[in-house]
Every structure is written in structure tokens, then in C-alpha cells.
Amino acid sequence: MSRIGVFVCHCGENIGATVDCAEVAKMAKDFPGVAFSIDYKYMCSDPGQTLIKEAIKEHNLTGVVVAACSPRMHEPTFRKVAAEAGLNPYLCEMANLREHCSWVHYKDKSTTLKAAELVRMLVEKVKLNTPLYPIKVPVTKTALVIGGGIAGIQTALDIANSGHKVIMVEKSPSIGGHMSQLSETFPTLDCSQCILTPRMVEVAQHPNITLYTYAELESLDGFIGNFKATIKLKAKSVDHSVCNGCGECSAKCPIKKIPDEFNAGLGTRPAIYVPFPQAVPNKPVIDRDNCTYFRKNGKCGLCEKICPTKAIDFSQKDEFITVDVGAVVVTTGFDIKGTDFFPEYGYGKYKDIITGLQFERLASASGPTLGEIRRPSDGKIPQNIVFISCAGSRDPAKGIDYCSKICCMYLAKHAMLYKHKVHSGKASVFYMDIRAGGKTYEEFVRRAIEEDEVNYVRGRVSRIYEKDGKLIVKGVDTLLNSYPVEIEADMVVLGTAGIANPESESLAQKLHISYDQYHFFAEAHPKLRPVETNTAGIMLAGACQFPKDIPDSVSQASGAASKVSALFSQNELTRDPLIAFVNKNTCVGCFMCQSVCPYLAIEKEKIKAKDGSVIREVAKINPGLCQGCGTCVALCRSKSIDINGYSHKQVYAEVMSLFNERSLEYV
Amino acid sequence: MSDFEPKIIAFVCNWCTYAGADLAGTSRIKYAHNIRIVRFPCTGRIDFMLLLKAFQSGADGIIVSGCHPADCHYTAGNYHARRRWIVFQNLLNFLGIDTRRITFSWVSAAEGAKWGHLVNEVVDNIKKIGPYTEYAKLGKIGIGSISEGNYARIE
């Protein structure tokens, strides 16, 4: 005979304000099999947990239903509570009164009735729960880091330094990411390359790190501790084991006019190229889309003729390798909107309206102008420059509601750098609000305004057009009662919105992780689990989760690395035993289940007679591989497969408890 | 018919639609209270006999919802559910089940608002169609006993 305990949580006001929790607890007392029922303000608090533990012991409960928030939130908490009271943790279930009831309905009798019905469903289910014991699986102590920007570099180094193996995959020919493109970094104005390049070299030389550049993740299978990743190594057309990086090929390549990605389109590069002088590895690849040899069927081939080490290999093919990893850290970074996104700023047709990233390249000593601020159109030094923040960001009309977080700071830095380089020049910044939250950030912006005399105008720019070689910037100053402001600028820099990588959606699908409405990857919990995803064993770091600056990316990267190290500190993982199993007596051996199992977890088992002869073959589920999707359960024609936690009996009981003649609405 | 409050049961997967419904909650999106959600690991787990059982227990409408194609937590469970639905739809029509009462949908973990819309849409739709009283008649001519028999066997 079941003795079920029902614990109804008010969650403060969250449930209590719309659902009459005391009434639910009272109704639950009358459900068949319920031995104890109570409501309490905060069930997850220490006194709440003690209440549950004592009730389990005192009333000798055989099952527990906690009616509170989503089981996706607190199921582990309450299962632990049950275990501490000596009850098998899998005899505890949660009814979702908060996310699925109190938060989505108005205060009404029907809402309380619904809450009671949800409790009843779970009471019926938990009566049929059986004690289960966690499954132990080994851990592969190698981490896969996807993306070689500053977040990926930090993650890889931290994991490698804690003694575990790391495989890093970077899609472009060099690691370094966006940080390598930056000139100087706020708020200290130290040179980005100077602090980044030593770390890039460290990654390449670290004995625990295997680096694959010009490579992409093809697919990921498996589960926490036991992933199988297939990596596509794109054909570099250069044998890096032979190449000595002399650069002869890049110098002689006849194709020279390809817009340079590293210089954000402000410079050009050849078809065989190293993205930038400090690249790691510092060896070229051939961009096959632009190379004459590949476009015109074997014509040219100049690099092959002049290469002193005979490293050029036009016949190279994309290669696929499979690696076993225990954890994955996604650090694929972000992208920014281009100037062509803004009709009011000329749709990108004015050459002297550039993005913040392009200004970084102009200001960088390794950039196309060797650090001199010159206009892209005629190479003149601009005497009047305008910076516009929130270009796209915080603009629901543009579909980007959020603040991109980094623009206020980098525009202040740009204005400062400009004033340091062009002393006579005038710099103005149009802003909505100055968001300078961070250690010494506010002081940095004040320095730009007060010491470097940057003209900050609070207001938006409605239009920019060209007139007599000048860019006419029309805006308002909202601090002067929306007084119209018109500036004749030589150059305009847009602090364009930081957006998700274009490939983030397809990558999320490969990894089975979720992403938000802007296609940034979703963390497991916005506050308490900011570096994990909802898929166990996959972590996030850096701007692929949301635009963030270097200090934030690095902290998140170290956070992700410590999560991975914690995972790797165990030799075995315990896994939920919610997996499928076969009833050998009724299995007819059709093996339809084998054809639908995505994990190849179903094996054939021979049933033998005493003399060793095979009587028949039946299905057998490998508990190490089964992930508990239950597709085989629904498919099995003789109903011989069932699944722990969602068994036939349990789900039928749930459904039947809802609407049968005893249903609450009809009492 | 205006005071008819339909009883809708939703069979959802844990990873996408259940999380999407959670998101509707955290976003405080209000929707009709007529829905009762049953959690499954995956839509691939959903046996169509359960749908019959739900109608038999008095449901007026059913929602089956899981991850979008290609987003399945278990790689392919949602594809199996989709195929099963295509096959069973014909069978259910043949048996005389009103398949307008079954809504098949994809709601991801990021689509809290879509979940709210879906529930309201289904509730409105079922309100128009009316209570599923015909099912009881079907029961007399055999469907009920088939699903009853099935349940008896697995017990």
C-alpha cells in the first residue's frame, strides 16, 4: 500500500499569490494513497527540506510529490532531500505548479483546481515509481575547445595547466580571434597584440594541447564524459609539416586584391596567405575560392614552383578525424553588424563611414595604415570625426533590443586614441546613455571627456549624407531640449551591434544545445549556471553567449575551465538510471528497436537451452549507451520494452488520473 | 457552448517543449488554464495508444509537441514521432477518431511565447468544435475496448 507525501510550496508569492496552496494540500489529502500532505512557504529552504525529511521518517512515506517549481529547476534538490531521509531518490517527483500554473494563469478557482490536478497526476505516477540506482560511466579526460579566440585560449590553457588534455578547433587559419584585431584595449590602453600573442604561442607549444586550425566541428555524438567528436580538417593546400613559413609564396601570389578579413575589409591579401604577421601557426593556407589554380583548372601554380621546401600540395583533400572527449567548451565568439545594415547612414555606400572594428584596424600599428588614422576613401587624416554608439543596439525597430555592452567603452577608447594621434582634430560621440560599468571604466570615460576633450552629445543621429566631400551628421542634443546638432565630419565610426555568429544555429544543432532569440547560446541558468549549457558536459565561454569584453570573456573562460577540471577530477560519473530495458520473456526478436535507436544501444542476446543450443534471440539494452529517449519503447510491437521513470504504467496512470470520472472538476 | 471549458492534454518532450513551457512561465506569459502537461523524455517515447487513452479518459483535445526537426536532444526521436503521426493519422481517421482534436507542433526551449499562442489557439479551436462526446459512442463499437485491452495487457 502506497504512503505518499505531498508537499505544496508557496514559493513565497510566486505560487501562493495565484494558487490557494493550503486548499491544494487539503485536496491532496483525499487522493487515494496519500498519507501526508502539507503546504509551506519555501519548500527548498532549509526548514522546508527538514520538514520533508521528518515527514518521510515520521509517516514512513513510500513516495514524495513536491508541488513547487519546474523539475528542471529543483528535481535534483528534492531527490537529494529524499535520499537524505533514507528514501530512494527516484521515489520523489515534482509537480510543476509555478512555471506551468501559477505564473501563466490568473488567480482563480480554476487555477487552484489545475494545481490540484497536477499534484494528482504526479501522485498517481509516483505510486508506480520503483527504486533506481545511478549508473556509473567512465570519463574521458580530454576536453574539446571550439574556437580559438581569447575565451578559447584561456579555457584551453587553464584546462591544460590543470593536467588534462585539450583539443582546440579553430575555423580560421590562425587562432587569436577578434582580440588579435584590436589596437589597444580599454581601460588600460595596453596593446592587444602584446598581451595576446604570448598566450597564442603558449597554446601552440603546450604539451597538453593539440591545435587544429582551419578546422570545424562536423558532428558530436555521445554524452557527458563520453563524447565522440568528428572534426573536419579543411584542406590547407600547404603541407605544414614541411613549410617553414618563409612567406615567399604570399609575396609572389598574383592574386592580391582579396578583401582582407583580418583588416575588416580595409586592406587586401593574396590567395595564399597568413592572416596576420603574428599568426599561430605562422604558415599559409590557400583560399581555394579565390586561387586561380582552383578557379581556372590548374592554371598558375606559381607558389608551387617557387616554394623552396616544396610544401604546396594542391591535391590535399578535406580530412575527417574522430576524437574521444569528455567535455566540450564552446567559445565561438560573436560578429558585428556591418555599415550596410543602416539605411539612415547610407547603407554602406559612404566609404568613410566605418565600423568600430574597422577603426581598430586603422588605429592598430599592424593595420593597413600602420596605425595612422586615415580615411578609407582618400587616405587623408580626418580633422573632424564622429562616433555613434548604439548603432543597431537597443533599437527594437532594428530587431536588436539588447545593449551590446562593449560599444560605449570602445568608442570612448577610439575617441581617445584619435585625439592622441591627431592632436588638432575634433572628436564627437553621440550616445544614448554611457554604460561604463566595470572596474575603472567610468574613470576611463571621464578621462576621454575631460582630459582629451571629446565632445559627448546625448542624442541620436537621424541621418548622415555626403555634401562637398563632407559627411553631414544630423542629430539632436537631448540635454539641450532636443536642439538640432549638425556636424560636418570627415569620418564617422559606428559602434555597430554585436550579434551572434552566423553559424551559431547550425553549431547549436550539432551540439544539441539551445540558443536564445538572437541566436546567442543559452546558458543553463542566467545567474547560477552561467557557463554550462542544458546539455551536460557542454560549457560556454566568451561572446558566443552574449557580447562581452575581454575581462568578462576571460573570467567566463576560466569558469568553464574549472567546470571541466572538476568533471575530470572524477574517474567515473554517475548517470541517471532513466533508461530502457527489455522484457526477455515477451520479446519476439523482431529487432525493429535496433533500427530506431540513435545510440546503437540495442544488442542481440541469445537465449540458450541447457545443452547450449540457441532457442531464440532477443533484444538487450546496453545501459552504458542508452540515453533514455524511449523511442524503442513506443515502437516495440509486443510492448516488451519499458523505460525507467516514464514507464507504460506510469504515463497511463498520469493520463488516466486527469480526466476520469473521479476527476476533481466533477467531484 | 460559450461556457464549455475543454480539457486539453499535452504530451511534450522534456528538452524542448517542457522547457519552452517553463520559459512561458518565467516570462509570465498568460494562457488558457485548460491544459495539463505530461512530461516525456522525448516525443519519440509517445505511444499513440496514449492518445486514445487520453480521449477515453475524457480529453477534448490533445497537443503533441517536441523539439524542432534537427534539434532533438536524442538526435532523431522527433522524426520518429512525426512519421508515427503521419501513419497513425490515417488509421485514426479510419477508426472514426476526430483528428482535428490532435495538434502536432514543435516548440523549442526558446519559444515560450509560441507555447502560449499554441495553447490558446488549440483551446479556442476545441471550444469551436465542442466537447468530444462522440468518443463514448465509438467506445461502444470497439475502440474503447481495444485501448482498455491494451492497458490491461501491459499491467
Interface residues (C-beta under 8 A of the other chain):
Chain A: S70 P71 R72 M73 N96 R98 E99 H100 C101 W103 V104 H105 Y106 D108 S110 T111 K114 E117 L118 M121 D221 Q509 H512 S514 Y515 D516 Q517 A522 N534 T535 L578 V596 P598 Y599 Q627 G628 C629 G630 T631 V633 A634 L635 K639 I643 G645 Y646 H648 K649 V651 Y652 E654 V655 M656 L658 F659 N660 S663
Chain B: E5 K7 I9 N14 W15 Y18 A19 A21 D22 A24 G25 T26 R28 I29 K30 Y31 H33 R36 I37 V38 R39 F40 P41 C42 G44 R45 I46 D47 F48 L50 K53 A54 S57 G58 A59 A70 D71 C72 H73 Y74 T75 A76 G77 H80 R84 S108 A109 A110 G116 N150 Y151 R153 I154 E155
